[in-house]
């Protein structure tokens, strides 16, 4: 940021940077210069962070968990985009807990599927397998007043996914219950 401010001062285009950086710049109305004192004060905190928690865990455990939080956040970001989960805006504790529970459950299910596929030697990505499974539909069909369900053809890795999950492949045509 210091370099950006220095370059902006040299160009004479400080105004756009002042919004978020006002404390790092000093002006007397005609000239603008960097506030070296503000940079020195901030430098005291470089590499340090403060955690506030409501747990009774030892400090070292809290810090270790916090440092691993990026992995969890990355996993959620990746999984939410893969699972097409949309942002939800909840205001009650019960609904927030429910939404988080569903997200965690989706993450666990997908990770389990990924592990089981890998153990079975399936090389396709979880995303590919899920996309192939999404293409499987049961289409209602009526012939001579008899109701049937007709399964669409299995494509790609769908057959392998059913086998690996230990689920029987749905019949191509079955009487409708």
C-alpha positions, 0 to 999 in steps of 0.5 A, a space after each residue: 500500500 505504501 508503494 501505491 500511495 507514493 506512486 499516487 502522490 507522485 502522479 498527483 492523483 491521491 483523491 481516489 486513494 484517500 477513502 480507505 487510506 486517509 490515516 496514511 496520508 497527511 496534507 496541509 491543503 496544498 501538499 500531500 505526503 505519507 504519514 510515516 508514523 501511521 506506517 510505523 504503528 501498523 508495522 508493530 502488528 505485522 504477523 500478529 493476530 487477535 482471536 476472541 472465542 467463547 471456548 475453554 480450549 487451550 490457546 494453542 488448540 484455538 490457534 491451531 484450529 484458526 490456522 486450519 480455517 482456510 482449508 475449511 473455507 476453501 472446501 466450502 467454497 469449492 463444494 458450494 460451487 460444485 453442489 450449486 448451493 445458493 447463499 441463504 439469508 437467515 435471521 434465526 439461530 435455528 435456521 442458521 444452524 439448519 443451513 450450516 448442517 445441510 452444507 456440512 452434510 452435503 460436504 460429507 456426502 460428497 467427500 464420502 462419494 469421492 473416497 468410495 469412487 477413488 477406492 473403487 478405481 473410478 478415475 472420473 471426478 466427483 463433479 463428472 459423476 454427479 453430472 452423469 447421475 443428474 441425467 438419470 430420470 424416471 419418466 412417467 409413462 401410461 400404456 393401455 391405462 397401465 402406469 409405468 416409470 421408464 428410466 432414461 439411459 445411463 450415461 458416462 459414469 452413472 452405472 459405476 456410481 450405482 455399483 460403487 454406492 452399492 445401489 441397484 441400477 433402477 430397471 429400465 421399465 417398472 410398474 408405477 407404484 
